[in-house]
Amino acid sequence: MSNSLSALLQAAADRRHDLVSRLIAEDTNSYRLFHGSVEGVSGLTIDRYGDLLLVQSFHQPLSDEELDEIRQFYAASLPELQLVYNDRSNANSRISNTLSLAEQAVAEENRVAHELGIRYHIRGRHSGQDPWLFLDLRAGRRRVKQLAEGKSVLNLFAYTCGVGLAAAKGGASFVMNVDFAESSLAVGRANAKLNSLTTRPRCVQSDAFAALRQLSGIGQPKMVRGKKMPPFPTLEARQFDVVFLDPPRYAKSPFGVVDLINDYQALFKPALLCTAPGGVLICCNNVAQVDGEAWLEALKRSADKAGRPIKAVEWITPEEDFPSLDGQHPLKIVQLHV
């Protein structure tokens, strides 16, 4: 790989020249520099987050020579960036490589990155595995920011609340972020404090099923088939102008099973019922093997059954730093007018 690695990195940089110019003009300094699965090295991703250069390998570890070549290439073209390497080629994409004390200090340094004029806390390494901002979802955050003025917005599986922050920055009248992980919501709250917002987003630590059933009016009982359910916050039923649904591939809890391949509808139906008539429901599916059109047809059938047919559909495509050879992006984002 290494003989042509610098050439591949240069070709990727050349392809992004116009995009990066546009992003910089929008106060964005966070984007993918190298998308290896399409640009020549499967499993290698290189991302910029402000002054952080985050190199990650998902299929096999980088050799010392390969890492040195990457370091030298970006030291010449983007010398202001500090490199952190996370080898995630082991089971469950866990970070497995140990760093020197000096490298660890760089990796754990608190940084601030910008996207669309919004500031986000970033670290090369933290207690979780994934970066605090998923860059392929920029197109979704951009759309929510454009739609949000004067609207109420529900952000489900909010993680570090990037979509909710984009909504607040776009002038939303009310924002609710829902996520099960308090550690993620804590980053989201800290992100909100970094920005001047007219609306402070609300963060709700809850299983998404419990929150959705209450918000949609279906209701979440505290006992199910004779078993006491885990505690969950009580929420009043209400509908939102914009609902953003971005679940993980698979997750199981006492409240239900998230399964993006076999049963997206289990989440989709209550999310649809939380969407006000005339509103917008934006759905994400990040499983590469799911066919976008087949998935959309299943959503349409589910909406018809629920008595809330979809009136218009618009696909939201990841931006050019996430190229696709065939136009079939692993991350599918669809905007549904209901």
C-alpha positions, 0 to 999 in steps of 0.5 A: 500500500505504502508506495502509492499511499501519498498519491492516494492522499493527494488525489483525495485532497485534489477532489476536495479542493472546491468543497473545502473552500465552500466549507471554510466559507461556511465556518466549517473546519471538520470534514473527511480528508480520506474515505478509504473504502472508495479512495483506495485503502479499504478500512482507512479513514482520515478526518479533520476536526478543527486542529485534530487529524484523526486517523482510524483503521477498521480492517487491519492496523497501519504499519509504522511505515504507513502511519509515518507516510500519512504523518509526513503527507499532512505535516506538509499540507496541513501542518497545524493539525495534530495527528491521533491514530486509533486502530479499530480493526479488532472486534466491535471496532474497539480502539486497541492500540496503546499510545505513548504518554505524550501521544495520549495527552494529545489524544485526550486534549479538549478541542473545539471544532466548527461546522456550519458556524456551530462549535462542537467539543472534540477529543481524539480519544475519550471514554467511548469509541466513536468521535463525538461528531459523525461527519457523514451526517453533516448533510442532515444537520445542514437540512435541519438547520435550514428547516428549523426556524420557529419550529419544534424539533425532536432529535431521537438517538441524539448522541452528542446532540449535533442535530439538536444544536443545528436546530437551535442554531437555526432558530427552532422554538423548542428542541428536545434531544433524547438519548439513553447515554447520559455521557453523550448528553453531557457532551451535548449540553457542553456543546450548547454552552459553547454556542450563542443560542436563543433556545437552550435544547432540552436533553432527556435521558431515556430509552427511545421506545419509552420516550416515543410511546409517551410523546406519541400518545401510545403510552408506556406502562410501568408493568409489562406482562407482569414485569416491572419496567426500568425507570424512565422519565415521564413525558407529556404527549406532544407533536413536533414540526420536525422529527429526526430519527437516527438509530444505531444498527442494532440495540436491545432493551426491556422496552424494545429492539432496534433493528435497522435491517428487519424492523425499522418500522418499530421505531418509525411508527411512533416517530411518525405519530410524534410528527405534526400534520404538515411536518417533516420526519427525517429518517436515517439508516446507516446499514450498507446492505439495506437497499434505500428504495426497498427501505423507503417502500417499507416506510411508506407502507407503515405510514399508510397503515398508521393512517398518516400517508407520506405526501412527499419524499426527498433524499438527503445525500452525504456531501462530497467528502463521503464519495460513493462509486455507485451513488449508493451511500451506506448512510441513507437519509430521507426527508418525509413530508407528512 
